[in-house]
Amino acid sequence: MSDEMLLYEKRDDGVALITLNRPARLNALLPEMGDLMSDLFDDAEADEAVRCVALTGAGRAFTAGGDVKAMAEDRDLASGGAANSIDELARNLADWGWKVSGRLYNMPKPTVALVNGFAMGAGMSMALACDIRICSSQAKFGTAFRNVALSGDFGGSWFLPRIAGHAVASELYLTGEIIDADRALALGLANHVVPHEEFMDAGLEFCAQIAAGPPLAMGRMKLNLQRSDSLSLREALLAEAMHHTLSSHDEDHASATQAFVKKETPVFRGR
């Protein structure tokens, strides 16, 4: 196993796979990982050959969230590192969360969390920041903050109510309950649950199917969905119409309609 905290693989099928790689610590997060992940997101976003970004963890966990052992030795680590004031600590933590959860959510390409095991605290927030979550049957989710007397970070309190509703979010935060993959599926946190022994192959196959789609149109789909909460129906219709019209002038649309008529499989080139 590599001693790098993050592994990065750009696959021939258009999937960029980022693996959190601290398995002995359940892939617990350290502040320096924020910049490292942001750099990988920059690379994936800029590379036209990358059509889908997948995030997973090595070993038994997706990520257990913040490194509690390190926090016990340095209280400031819970807020992203040393600083001169509470305000600065808070800004550091918000910046760290933006470099990870913010980038996953705002990535113009589809993002998929391949949740192989424990997704706790900030790790749950990161999974929720992705567009889609494919879960192993061994996956477990928990906000976890209650157990260490913290209130939450990395956007979980923003993502969870939008995905599962305010009542479910309140219960999971206030009780600290750990839920299994089937419960996550029932609550809408997981899109699919796959037997663990088949999980990685099935997850990457799913990502490859996403990557085969039209990248420009899919980026606009993401924008439509993300903005829907803040728009009136009339505003959403106008935004949809603009994106739909832009897509209708893409080369991908023209070639796809021709392929449809000929009963062929379209090949999307992102133009």
C-alpha positions as CSV (number, residue, x, y, z in Angstrom):
1,M,0.0,0.0,0.0
2,S,1.3,3.4,-0.9
3,D,2.2,5.8,1.9
4,E,0.5,8.7,0.1
5,M,-2.6,10.1,1.8
6,L,-4.5,10.3,-1.5
7,L,-4.3,8.0,-4.5
8,Y,-5.3,9.3,-7.9
9,E,-6.1,7.2,-11.0
10,K,-7.4,8.6,-14.3
11,R,-8.9,5.6,-16.1
12,D,-9.4,5.0,-19.8
13,D,-13.2,5.0,-19.4
14,G,-13.2,8.7,-18.4
15,V,-13.4,8.2,-14.6
16,A,-11.0,9.9,-12.3
17,L,-10.8,7.9,-9.1
18,I,-9.6,9.5,-5.9
19,T,-8.9,7.2,-3.0
20,L,-8.5,8.4,0.6
21,N,-5.5,6.4,1.7
22,R,-5.0,6.3,5.5
23,P,-6.5,2.9,6.1
24,A,-4.8,2.3,9.5
25,R,-6.6,5.5,10.7
26,L,-9.9,4.7,8.8
27,N,-8.9,7.4,6.3
28,A,-9.3,10.1,9.0
29,L,-8.8,13.6,7.6
30,L,-5.9,15.9,8.3
31,P,-5.8,19.6,7.3
32,E,-3.1,19.2,4.7
33,M,-5.4,16.8,2.8
34,G,-7.7,19.8,1.9
35,D,-5.1,21.4,-0.4
36,L,-4.1,18.0,-1.8
37,M,-7.7,17.1,-2.7
38,S,-8.3,20.6,-4.1
39,D,-5.3,20.1,-6.4
40,L,-6.7,16.8,-7.6
41,F,-10.1,18.4,-8.2
42,D,-8.4,21.1,-10.3
43,D,-6.7,18.5,-12.4
44,A,-9.9,16.4,-12.9
45,E,-11.9,19.5,-13.8
46,A,-9.3,20.8,-16.3
47,D,-8.8,17.4,-18.1
48,E,-11.3,17.0,-20.9
49,A,-10.8,13.3,-20.8
50,V,-12.2,13.1,-17.3
51,R,-16.0,12.9,-17.5
52,C,-16.8,11.7,-13.9
53,V,-15.0,12.0,-10.6
54,A,-15.3,9.2,-8.1
55,L,-14.3,9.3,-4.4
56,T,-13.7,6.2,-2.2
57,G,-11.6,5.0,0.7
58,A,-8.9,2.4,1.2
59,G,-9.6,-0.4,3.6
60,R,-12.7,-0.6,5.9
61,A,-13.7,3.1,5.7
62,F,-14.8,5.7,3.2
63,T,-13.5,8.1,5.9
64,A,-14.1,8.3,9.6
65,G,-14.0,12.1,9.3
66,G,-11.6,14.2,11.4
67,D,-8.7,12.5,13.1
68,V,-10.0,12.3,16.7
69,K,-6.7,11.0,18.0
70,A,-4.8,13.9,16.5
71,M,-7.5,16.3,17.9
72,A,-6.9,14.9,21.4
73,E,-3.3,16.0,21.0
74,D,-4.1,19.4,19.4
75,R,-7.5,20.9,20.0
76,D,-7.1,23.3,17.1
77,L,-7.1,20.5,14.6
78,A,-10.8,20.2,15.0
79,S,-11.0,23.6,13.3
80,G,-8.4,23.0,10.6
81,G,-5.1,23.9,12.4
82,A,-3.5,26.6,14.5
83,A,-4.7,30.2,14.3
84,N,-4.7,33.4,16.4
85,S,-8.4,33.6,17.2
86,I,-11.7,31.7,17.2
87,D,-12.8,33.7,14.1
88,E,-9.6,32.7,12.3
89,L,-10.1,29.0,13.3
90,A,-13.6,29.1,12.0
91,R,-12.5,30.6,8.7
92,N,-9.8,28.0,8.4
93,L,-12.4,25.2,8.9
94,A,-14.8,26.7,6.5
95,D,-12.1,27.0,3.9
96,W,-11.1,23.4,4.4
97,G,-14.7,22.3,4.0
98,W,-15.0,24.4,0.8
99,K,-11.9,22.8,-0.7
100,V,-13.5,19.4,-0.2
101,S,-17.3,19.4,0.1
102,G,-17.6,22.7,-1.8
103,R,-15.5,21.4,-4.7
104,L,-17.3,18.1,-4.9
105,Y,-20.7,19.8,-5.0
106,N,-19.8,22.5,-7.5
107,M,-17.6,20.3,-9.8
108,P,-19.1,20.8,-13.3
109,K,-18.6,17.1,-13.9
110,P,-20.7,14.4,-12.1
111,T,-19.3,13.3,-8.8
112,V,-19.9,9.8,-7.3
113,A,-19.1,8.7,-3.7
114,L,-18.2,5.0,-3.7
115,V,-18.9,4.4,0.0
116,N,-17.1,1.2,0.9
117,G,-17.4,1.3,4.7
118,F,-17.7,3.9,7.5
119,A,-18.6,7.4,6.4
120,M,-18.6,9.4,9.7
121,G,-18.7,13.1,10.6
122,A,-17.0,15.1,7.9
123,G,-16.8,11.9,5.9
124,M,-20.6,11.6,5.8
125,S,-20.7,15.3,4.7
126,M,-18.3,14.6,1.9
127,A,-20.3,11.7,0.6
128,L,-23.5,13.8,0.7
129,A,-21.7,16.5,-1.3
130,C,-21.4,14.2,-4.2
131,D,-24.2,13.9,-6.8
132,I,-24.7,10.2,-6.3
133,R,-23.7,7.7,-3.6
134,I,-23.1,4.0,-4.4
135,C,-22.8,2.0,-1.2
136,S,-21.3,-1.3,-0.3
137,S,-23.5,-3.5,1.9
138,Q,-21.0,-2.9,4.6
139,A,-21.3,1.0,4.4
140,K,-22.3,2.8,7.5
141,F,-23.2,6.5,8.0
142,G,-23.2,8.7,11.1
143,T,-22.9,12.3,11.8
144,A,-20.7,11.3,14.8
145,F,-20.2,14.9,16.1
146,R,-22.3,14.3,19.2
147,N,-19.9,11.7,20.4
148,V,-17.0,14.2,20.5
149,A,-19.1,17.2,21.6
150,L,-18.8,19.0,18.3
151,S,-21.6,20.5,16.2
152,G,-20.7,19.6,12.6
153,D,-18.7,20.7,9.6
154,F,-18.0,20.2,5.9
155,G,-21.5,21.2,5.0
156,G,-23.4,18.2,6.5
157,S,-26.0,20.4,8.0
158,W,-26.7,21.9,4.6
159,F,-26.6,18.7,2.6
160,L,-28.5,16.3,4.9
161,P,-31.8,18.3,5.2
162,R,-31.9,18.8,1.4
163,I,-31.4,15.1,0.8
164,A,-33.4,13.4,3.6
165,G,-35.5,16.2,5.1
166,H,-35.2,18.3,8.2
167,A,-36.7,15.8,10.6
168,V,-34.3,13.0,9.6
169,A,-31.3,15.4,9.6
170,S,-32.3,16.5,13.2
171,E,-32.5,12.9,14.4
172,L,-29.2,11.9,12.9
173,Y,-27.4,14.9,14.3
174,L,-29.0,15.0,17.7
175,T,-28.8,11.3,18.4
176,G,-25.5,10.5,16.7
177,E,-27.1,7.2,15.4
178,I,-25.1,5.1,13.0
179,I,-27.2,3.7,10.2
180,D,-26.4,0.8,7.9
181,A,-26.5,0.8,4.1
182,D,-30.1,-0.4,3.9
183,R,-31.4,2.4,6.2
184,A,-29.3,4.9,4.2
185,L,-31.1,3.6,1.0
186,A,-34.5,3.9,2.6
187,L,-33.7,7.5,3.7
188,G,-32.4,8.5,0.3
189,L,-28.8,8.9,1.4
190,A,-27.7,6.0,-0.8
191,N,-28.7,5.6,-4.5
192,H,-27.8,2.0,-4.7
193,V,-26.5,-0.7,-2.3
194,V,-24.3,-3.4,-3.7
195,P,-23.0,-6.6,-2.1
196,H,-19.6,-5.9,-0.7
197,E,-17.7,-8.4,-2.8
198,E,-19.1,-6.9,-6.0
199,F,-19.1,-3.3,-4.8
200,M,-16.0,-1.8,-6.4
201,D,-16.5,-3.3,-9.8
202,A,-20.1,-2.4,-9.9
203,G,-19.4,1.1,-8.6
204,L,-16.8,1.8,-11.2
205,E,-19.0,0.3,-13.9
206,F,-21.7,2.8,-12.9
207,C,-19.2,5.7,-13.0
208,A,-18.2,4.6,-16.5
209,Q,-21.8,4.7,-17.6
210,I,-22.1,8.2,-16.3
211,A,-18.8,9.2,-18.0
212,A,-20.1,8.0,-21.3
213,G,-22.8,10.7,-21.3
214,P,-22.7,14.2,-22.9
215,P,-20.4,16.3,-20.6
216,L,-21.7,19.7,-21.5
217,A,-25.4,18.8,-21.2
218,M,-24.7,16.9,-17.9
219,G,-23.0,19.9,-16.5
220,R,-26.1,22.0,-17.2
221,M,-28.3,19.3,-15.6
222,K,-26.2,19.7,-12.4
223,L,-26.8,23.4,-12.5
224,N,-30.5,23.0,-13.0
225,L,-30.8,20.7,-10.1
226,Q,-28.5,22.6,-7.7
227,R,-30.3,25.9,-8.4
228,S,-33.8,24.5,-8.1
229,D,-34.1,25.1,-4.3
230,S,-33.4,28.8,-4.7
231,L,-35.5,29.6,-7.8
232,S,-39.2,30.0,-8.3
233,L,-40.9,27.7,-10.9
234,R,-40.8,30.6,-13.4
235,E,-37.1,31.2,-12.8
236,A,-36.4,27.5,-13.0
237,L,-38.2,27.2,-16.3
238,L,-36.2,30.1,-17.8
239,A,-32.9,28.6,-16.5
240,E,-33.8,25.2,-17.9
241,A,-34.8,26.8,-21.2
242,M,-31.5,28.6,-21.5
243,H,-29.5,25.5,-20.8
244,H,-31.6,23.4,-23.0
245,T,-31.2,25.8,-25.9
246,L,-27.4,26.0,-25.4
247,S,-27.3,22.2,-25.4
248,S,-29.4,22.1,-28.6
249,H,-26.5,24.0,-30.4
250,D,-23.8,21.6,-29.2
251,E,-22.2,19.2,-31.7
252,D,-23.0,16.4,-29.3
253,H,-26.7,17.0,-29.7
254,A,-26.5,17.0,-33.5
255,S,-24.5,13.8,-33.6
256,A,-26.8,12.2,-31.0
257,T,-29.9,12.9,-33.0
258,Q,-28.3,11.4,-36.1
259,A,-27.3,8.3,-34.1
260,F,-30.8,8.0,-32.8
261,V,-32.2,8.0,-36.3
262,K,-29.7,5.4,-37.4
263,K,-30.2,3.3,-34.2
264,E,-26.6,3.7,-33.3
265,T,-25.0,4.4,-29.9
266,P,-23.9,8.1,-29.8
267,V,-20.4,9.0,-28.9
268,F,-20.2,12.3,-27.0
269,R,-17.1,14.5,-27.5
270,G,-17.9,17.4,-25.2
271,R,-18.4,19.9,-28.1
